[in-house]
Amino acid sequence: MSRPSSSRWRSLRQQPWQRGWDCARRPGSCPGLSTSAHREPLECRDMVLQNALYTGDLAGVQRHFSERAEVNLVIHTQSSDLRWTSQKWGLWSLTYQQELTTPLHITASRGYLDCLRHLLLRGADVDLAPGGQTALHAACAAGTTECARLLLSFGADPEAVSEEGFQPLHLCRSPGSAECAALLLRQGASVNARSEEEEDSPLHVAARLGLAGHVQLLLSWGADPTARNAEGQTPLNAACAQAHPPQAAGDYFAVCLRLLDAGACVDAGDRDLQRPLHHACKTANHRVVALLLSRGASVNRMSYSGNTPLHDVLQRAAYQLQHQPELTVRHLLNHGAVRVWPGALLKVLRYCHTSPRCIEVLLNCYERVPVSAEWAEAVPEKVLQEHQRFFQSLFALAQSPRTLQHLARCALRSHLEGRLLQALPKLRLPPLLQEFLLLRFEDVLY
């Protein structure tokens, strides 16, 4: 079985499928149109036949695809993607993109196993790809494991390349597609295959989507955790950079843990010199940030733009409130992050006023805070009312010094700069005092 290349699929899509073979009638009623009679697929516009395929009507499929019927048909379908198209008189409009599919793709992607088997037994071309991808791509994308198994048993190429440059293994992108990935690997699919444009490996894809099970499977088959894509990202970079809802934070933590245990470089920089810690701070996943720091991530390394991880989280705190960005800020400061220049604290207030705890934990690292009248003007009235007690305590620092207890905390933290977490267990301090030293949240400034 030859490997379908993306250039092959592009040429296939450019062929005029009709060429006089337009089969608007039921294929079974067209005498002499068998698979062996013509190499080129025929276009089918028979809505009755299409309905049988899309609904998984086995009896209907068997009736339409009899022994004398052409089975390699092309069907025009409407995708869910909109694109701009030019109409008459130079007008442009948004229309749904037209795609090409086949009976094999339809049944494989919908899990209609019996219909798929019938088509294959009737001689359907298992690697036909008029729309740019094979039926195996479609089955893997949909996570229809038994259909993928059947296609592979009929000789489907596990390394077929789609028009977009993806192999089927790259399209195993849902939690339910893990078994499809395992099938492909057992059939010889390369675990480190690269997509054509992004140069992503399947491990990059799985890590970016937070698929911990897929990551573990791919690593067990020898996936390279240090591989870099076209942007210079490793799978760890890809996982840390992906924005995700709070409920998925645990999945991304599990992915990062597996990658680090497998030998991923904790400080690997991409083309912009952004490291996993920079990316994790932008997404404010505090569990991943803590993990990276515990594995030796450099807390003060700068990206190409000159940002440290602390800069990244402070700049995005207002957009990541559900992720509790204050926890990320605290982790960084307790691991020795260089503090913001005092003259820039007003700018931080403008960025982070919707997250008072970010302000609190940062200001609790300073002996003195240069509060002025401008500070009150930087906070909207609505936010002032919502967090009245905190902001009153903040603005009061303009007239009164910090408490002696706070000054003692600053002195001890300054003395243990960069060694705080290692030294703290040896100090044998009471738990409450330890928490205070580690910038416990109190929602007020003293």
C-alpha positions as CSV (number, residue, x, y, z in Angstrom):
1,M,0.0,0.0,0.0
2,S,1.6,3.3,-1.1
3,R,1.7,6.2,1.3
4,P,-0.7,8.9,0.2
5,S,1.1,12.2,0.2
6,S,-0.4,15.7,0.8
7,S,0.5,16.6,-2.8
8,R,-1.4,13.6,-4.1
9,W,-4.5,14.7,-2.2
10,R,-4.2,18.3,-3.5
11,S,-4.1,16.9,-7.1
12,L,-7.0,14.7,-6.4
13,R,-9.1,17.6,-5.1
14,Q,-8.3,19.6,-8.3
15,Q,-9.5,16.8,-10.6
16,P,-12.9,17.4,-12.3
17,W,-14.8,14.6,-10.6
18,Q,-17.8,14.8,-12.8
19,R,-16.1,14.5,-16.3
20,G,-19.3,13.0,-17.7
21,W,-19.6,10.5,-14.8
22,D,-22.2,12.6,-12.9
23,C,-24.4,9.9,-11.3
24,A,-27.4,11.7,-10.0
25,R,-29.4,8.5,-10.1
26,R,-29.1,5.7,-7.6
27,P,-25.8,4.0,-8.3
28,G,-27.4,0.6,-8.2
29,S,-29.6,1.6,-11.1
30,C,-26.6,2.6,-13.3
31,P,-25.7,-0.6,-15.2
32,G,-22.1,-1.4,-15.7
33,L,-20.8,1.1,-13.1
34,S,-18.7,-1.2,-10.9
35,T,-15.5,-0.5,-9.0
36,S,-13.5,-2.3,-11.6
37,A,-15.1,-0.5,-14.5
38,H,-13.7,3.0,-13.7
39,R,-10.8,4.2,-11.6
40,E,-12.2,7.6,-11.0
41,P,-14.8,8.0,-8.3
42,L,-18.3,9.1,-9.4
43,E,-20.2,12.0,-7.9
44,C,-23.4,11.0,-6.2
45,R,-26.3,13.4,-5.7
46,D,-28.9,10.8,-4.7
47,M,-30.4,12.1,-1.5
48,V,-32.0,8.7,-0.7
49,L,-28.6,7.0,-0.8
50,Q,-26.9,9.8,1.2
51,N,-29.6,9.6,3.9
52,A,-29.0,5.8,4.2
53,L,-25.3,6.5,4.8
54,Y,-25.7,9.4,7.2
55,T,-28.3,7.5,9.3
56,G,-26.5,4.2,9.3
57,D,-29.4,2.4,7.6
58,L,-27.7,-1.0,6.9
59,A,-30.5,-2.3,4.8
60,G,-30.5,0.8,2.7
61,V,-26.8,0.7,2.2
62,Q,-26.9,-2.9,1.2
63,R,-29.7,-2.2,-1.3
64,H,-27.9,0.7,-2.9
65,F,-24.5,-0.8,-2.9
66,S,-25.2,-4.2,-4.5
67,E,-22.6,-6.3,-6.3
68,R,-22.9,-4.3,-9.6
69,A,-23.0,-0.9,-8.0
70,E,-20.1,1.6,-7.9
71,V,-18.9,1.9,-4.3
72,N,-16.2,4.6,-4.7
73,L,-18.5,7.6,-4.8
74,V,-17.8,11.3,-4.1
75,I,-20.4,13.3,-2.2
76,H,-20.4,17.1,-1.8
77,T,-21.0,18.1,1.8
78,Q,-21.2,21.4,3.7
79,S,-18.7,21.9,6.4
80,S,-19.2,23.9,9.6
81,D,-16.5,26.4,8.6
82,L,-17.4,29.7,7.0
83,R,-15.2,31.4,4.4
84,W,-15.5,34.5,2.2
85,T,-16.5,33.9,-1.4
86,S,-16.8,36.2,-4.3
87,Q,-20.3,36.5,-5.9
88,K,-21.5,38.4,-9.0
89,W,-20.9,42.1,-9.4
90,G,-17.8,41.9,-7.1
91,L,-19.8,41.2,-3.9
92,W,-18.3,39.0,-1.2
93,S,-20.3,36.9,1.2
94,L,-19.7,34.4,4.0
95,T,-20.7,30.9,2.9
96,Y,-20.2,27.5,4.3
97,Q,-17.2,25.7,2.8
98,Q,-17.9,22.8,0.5
99,E,-16.1,19.6,1.1
100,L,-15.8,16.2,-0.6
101,T,-16.5,13.0,1.3
102,T,-17.2,9.3,0.4
103,P,-19.5,6.6,1.8
104,L,-16.4,5.2,3.5
105,H,-15.7,8.4,5.3
106,I,-19.3,8.9,6.4
107,T,-19.8,5.5,7.9
108,A,-16.3,5.4,9.5
109,S,-16.7,8.8,11.2
110,R,-20.1,7.9,12.5
111,G,-19.2,4.5,13.9
112,Y,-21.5,2.6,11.5
113,L,-19.4,-0.5,11.6
114,D,-21.7,-2.9,9.7
115,C,-22.2,-0.4,6.9
116,L,-18.5,0.2,6.7
117,R,-17.8,-3.5,6.5
118,H,-20.3,-3.9,3.7
119,L,-18.7,-1.1,1.7
120,L,-15.2,-2.6,2.2
121,L,-16.4,-6.0,1.1
122,R,-17.8,-4.4,-2.0
123,G,-14.4,-3.2,-2.9
124,A,-14.3,0.4,-1.6
125,D,-10.9,2.0,-1.9
126,V,-9.7,2.1,1.7
127,D,-7.2,5.0,1.1
128,L,-9.4,7.1,-1.2
129,A,-9.2,10.8,-0.1
130,P,-11.0,13.2,-2.4
131,G,-11.6,15.6,0.5
132,G,-7.9,15.6,1.5
133,Q,-7.9,12.8,4.1
134,T,-8.6,9.1,4.2
135,A,-11.4,7.3,6.0
136,L,-8.9,6.3,8.7
137,H,-8.2,10.0,9.4
138,A,-11.9,10.5,9.8
139,A,-12.3,7.5,12.1
140,C,-9.4,8.6,14.3
141,A,-10.7,12.2,14.5
142,A,-14.1,10.9,15.6
143,G,-12.6,8.2,18.0
144,T,-14.6,5.4,16.4
145,T,-12.2,2.7,17.5
146,E,-13.8,-0.4,15.9
147,C,-14.1,1.4,12.5
148,A,-10.4,2.3,12.7
149,R,-9.6,-1.4,13.5
150,L,-11.7,-2.6,10.5
151,L,-10.1,-0.1,8.1
152,L,-6.6,-1.2,9.3
153,S,-7.5,-4.8,8.8
154,F,-8.4,-4.0,5.2
155,G,-5.0,-2.4,4.6
156,A,-5.6,1.3,5.4
157,D,-2.3,3.1,5.6
158,P,-1.6,4.0,9.2
159,E,0.8,6.7,8.0
160,A,-1.3,8.3,5.3
161,V,-0.7,12.1,5.1
162,S,-3.7,14.3,4.8
163,E,-3.9,17.5,2.7
164,E,-3.2,19.5,5.9
165,G,-0.1,17.4,6.5
166,F,-1.4,15.2,9.3
167,Q,-1.1,11.5,9.8
168,P,-4.0,9.7,11.5
169,L,-2.1,9.6,14.8
170,H,-2.1,13.5,14.8
171,L,-5.9,13.4,14.7
172,C,-6.3,11.3,17.8
173,R,-7.4,14.4,19.7
174,S,-10.2,13.4,22.0
175,P,-10.2,11.4,25.2
176,G,-12.0,8.6,23.4
177,S,-9.4,8.2,20.7
178,A,-6.7,6.7,22.9
179,E,-7.5,3.2,21.6
180,C,-7.3,4.4,18.0
181,A,-3.8,5.7,18.8
182,A,-2.8,2.4,20.2
183,L,-4.2,0.6,17.1
184,L,-2.2,2.8,14.8
185,L,1.0,2.3,16.8
186,R,0.6,-1.5,16.8
187,Q,0.1,-1.2,13.0
188,G,3.4,0.6,12.5
189,A,2.5,4.2,12.7
190,S,5.6,6.3,13.6
191,V,5.3,7.7,17.2
192,N,7.5,10.7,16.3
193,A,6.0,11.5,12.9
194,R,5.9,15.2,12.2
195,S,3.0,17.3,10.7
196,E,4.1,19.0,7.5
197,E,3.7,22.7,8.4
198,E,3.7,22.9,12.2
199,E,6.2,20.0,12.5
200,D,4.2,18.8,15.5
201,S,4.7,15.3,16.7
202,P,1.7,13.4,18.1
203,L,3.1,14.1,21.5
204,H,2.9,17.8,20.8
205,V,-0.7,17.5,19.9
206,A,-1.6,15.3,22.9
207,A,0.2,17.6,25.3
208,R,-1.3,20.7,23.9
209,L,-4.8,19.3,24.4
210,G,-4.2,18.1,27.9
211,L,-4.6,14.4,27.0
212,A,-2.7,12.7,29.8
213,G,-3.6,9.2,28.8
214,H,-2.4,9.8,25.2
215,V,0.8,11.3,26.5
216,Q,1.5,8.3,28.6
217,L,0.7,5.9,25.7
218,L,3.0,7.8,23.3
219,L,5.8,8.0,25.8
220,S,5.5,4.3,26.4
221,W,6.0,3.8,22.6
222,G,9.2,5.9,22.6
223,A,7.9,9.4,21.9
224,D,10.6,12.0,22.2
225,P,9.7,14.5,25.0
226,T,12.5,16.8,23.8
227,A,11.3,17.1,20.2
228,R,10.8,20.7,18.9
229,N,8.3,21.9,16.3
230,A,8.5,24.7,13.8
231,E,8.1,27.3,16.6
232,G,10.8,25.7,18.7
233,Q,8.4,24.3,21.2
234,T,8.8,21.1,23.0
235,P,5.7,19.1,24.1
236,L,6.2,20.6,27.6
237,N,6.1,24.1,26.1
238,A,3.0,23.2,24.1
239,A,1.2,21.9,27.2
240,C,2.1,25.0,29.3
241,A,1.2,27.5,26.6
242,Q,-2.3,26.2,26.0
243,A,-5.1,28.2,27.5
244,H,-7.6,26.1,29.3
245,P,-10.6,26.3,31.7
246,P,-9.9,25.8,35.5
247,Q,-11.6,22.4,35.4
248,A,-8.9,21.2,33.0
249,A,-6.0,22.4,35.1
250,G,-5.5,19.0,36.7
251,D,-5.2,17.3,33.3
252,Y,-2.5,19.7,32.2
253,F,-0.7,19.2,35.5
254,A,-0.8,15.4,34.8
255,V,0.6,15.9,31.3
256,C,3.4,18.1,32.5
257,L,4.3,15.7,35.3
258,R,4.5,12.8,32.8
259,L,6.7,14.8,30.4
260,L,9.1,15.9,33.1
261,D,9.3,12.3,34.5
262,A,10.1,11.2,30.9
263,G,13.0,13.6,30.6
264,A,11.5,16.8,29.2
265,C,13.8,19.9,29.7
266,V,12.2,22.1,32.3
267,D,13.9,25.2,30.9
268,A,13.6,24.6,27.1
269,G,13.1,27.9,25.3
270,D,11.2,28.3,22.1
271,R,12.1,30.6,19.2
272,D,11.0,33.6,21.4
273,L,13.1,32.3,24.4
274,Q,9.8,31.7,26.2
275,R,10.2,28.7,28.6
276,P,7.6,26.4,30.1
277,L,7.5,28.6,33.2
278,H,6.7,31.7,31.1
279,H,3.9,29.9,29.4
280,A,2.5,28.5,32.6
281,C,2.5,31.9,34.2
282,K,0.5,33.3,31.2
283,T,-2.2,30.7,31.7
284,A,-1.9,31.1,35.5
285,N,-2.0,27.3,36.2
286,H,-0.5,27.6,39.7
287,R,-0.2,23.8,40.0
288,V,2.0,23.6,36.9
289,V,4.0,26.6,38.0
290,A,4.7,25.0,41.4
291,L,5.7,21.7,39.6
292,L,8.1,23.5,37.2
293,L,9.7,25.4,40.1
294,S,10.1,22.3,42.1
295,R,11.9,20.7,39.2
296,G,14.4,23.5,38.9
297,A,12.8,26.0,36.5
298,S,14.7,29.3,36.4
299,V,12.4,31.8,38.1
300,N,14.1,34.9,36.7
301,R,15.0,34.0,33.1
302,M,13.8,36.5,30.6
303,S,12.0,35.9,27.3
304,Y,13.1,37.6,24.0
305,S,10.7,40.5,24.9
306,G,12.4,41.0,28.2
307,N,9.6,39.5,30.4
308,T,10.2,37.4,33.4
309,P,7.6,34.8,34.5
310,L,6.4,37.3,37.2
311,H,5.9,40.0,34.5
312,D,3.8,37.5,32.5
313,V,1.4,36.6,35.2
314,L,0.9,40.2,36.4
315,Q,0.2,41.3,32.9
316,R,-2.5,38.7,32.5
317,A,-3.9,38.4,36.0
318,A,-7.1,40.4,35.1
319,Y,-7.9,37.8,32.4
320,Q,-7.2,34.7,34.5
321,L,-9.2,35.4,37.7
322,Q,-10.8,32.0,37.6
323,H,-7.3,30.4,37.9
324,Q,-6.5,32.4,41.0
325,P,-3.4,34.1,39.6
326,E,-2.4,35.3,43.1
327,L,-1.3,31.7,43.8
328,T,1.1,31.8,40.9
329,V,2.5,35.2,42.0
330,R,3.1,33.8,45.5
331,H,4.9,30.7,44.2
332,L,7.2,32.9,42.1
333,L,8.0,35.3,45.0
334,N,8.6,32.4,47.4
335,H,11.1,30.9,44.9
336,G,13.1,34.1,44.7
337,A,11.5,36.0,41.8
338,V,13.0,39.5,41.4
339,R,10.4,42.0,42.6
340,V,9.0,44.7,40.5
341,W,10.8,48.1,40.6
342,P,8.9,50.2,43.2
343,G,8.3,53.0,40.7
344,A,6.4,50.5,38.5
345,L,4.0,49.4,41.3
346,L,1.4,51.9,40.2
347,K,1.4,50.3,36.7
348,V,0.9,46.9,38.4
349,L,-2.1,48.3,40.3
350,R,-3.6,49.4,37.0
351,Y,-3.2,46.0,35.5
352,C,-4.2,43.9,38.6
353,H,-6.7,45.9,40.5
354,T,-9.4,43.3,39.8
355,S,-7.2,40.8,41.7
356,P,-6.5,42.4,45.0
357,R,-4.7,39.4,46.3
358,C,-2.1,39.7,43.5
359,I,-1.5,43.3,44.8
360,E,-1.4,42.1,48.4
361,V,1.1,39.3,47.9
362,L,3.4,41.5,45.9
363,L,3.3,44.5,48.2
364,N,4.0,42.3,51.2
365,C,7.5,41.8,49.8
366,Y,8.3,45.5,50.3
367,E,9.3,47.4,53.5
368,R,7.9,50.6,52.0
369,V,5.4,51.2,49.3
370,P,5.3,54.6,47.5
371,V,1.6,55.1,47.7
372,S,0.3,58.5,46.3
373,A,-3.0,60.1,45.4
374,E,-2.6,58.6,41.9
375,W,-3.1,55.1,43.4
376,A,-6.7,55.8,44.3
377,E,-7.4,57.2,40.9
378,A,-6.0,54.0,39.2
379,V,-8.8,51.9,40.7
380,P,-12.4,52.1,39.3
381,E,-15.1,53.0,41.8
382,K,-16.8,49.6,41.4
383,V,-13.7,47.7,42.3
384,L,-13.1,50.0,45.3
385,Q,-16.6,49.3,46.6
386,E,-16.3,45.5,46.1
387,H,-12.9,45.3,47.9
388,Q,-13.3,48.3,50.2
389,R,-11.4,47.0,53.3
390,F,-8.4,46.0,51.2
391,F,-8.0,49.2,49.3
392,Q,-8.6,51.3,52.4
393,S,-5.7,49.6,54.0
394,L,-3.6,50.0,50.9
395,F,-4.2,53.8,50.6
396,A,-3.6,54.2,54.3
397,L,0.1,53.2,53.7
398,A,0.6,56.7,52.4
399,Q,0.3,58.1,55.9
400,S,1.5,55.2,58.2
401,P,4.5,52.9,58.1
402,R,4.3,49.1,57.9
403,T,3.9,47.1,61.1
404,L,7.0,45.8,63.0
405,Q,5.8,42.2,62.3
406,H,5.8,42.9,58.6
407,L,9.2,44.5,58.7
408,A,10.6,41.5,60.5
409,R,9.1,39.3,57.7
410,C,10.8,41.4,55.0
411,A,14.1,41.3,56.8
412,L,14.0,37.5,57.1
413,R,12.9,37.0,53.5
414,S,15.6,39.3,52.3
415,H,18.3,37.4,54.3
416,L,17.1,34.1,52.9
417,E,16.7,35.4,49.3
418,G,16.6,32.4,47.0
419,R,16.9,29.9,49.8
420,L,13.7,30.5,51.7
421,L,11.9,27.2,51.0
422,Q,15.1,25.2,51.7
423,A,15.8,27.0,54.9
424,L,12.3,27.2,56.3
425,P,12.0,23.6,57.6
426,K,15.3,24.1,59.5
427,L,13.9,27.1,61.4
428,R,11.3,25.1,63.2
429,L,8.8,27.9,63.3
430,P,5.2,27.5,64.4
431,P,2.9,26.7,61.4
432,L,1.1,30.0,61.6
433,L,4.4,31.9,61.5
434,Q,5.6,29.8,58.6
435,E,2.5,30.7,56.6
436,F,3.0,34.4,57.5
437,L,6.5,34.2,56.2
438,L,5.3,32.6,53.0
439,L,2.9,35.5,52.3
440,R,-0.3,34.1,53.7
441,F,-3.4,35.9,52.2
442,E,-5.2,38.2,54.7
443,D,-7.1,40.5,52.3
444,V,-5.7,43.5,54.2
445,L,-2.3,45.2,54.4
446,Y,-0.6,46.1,57.7
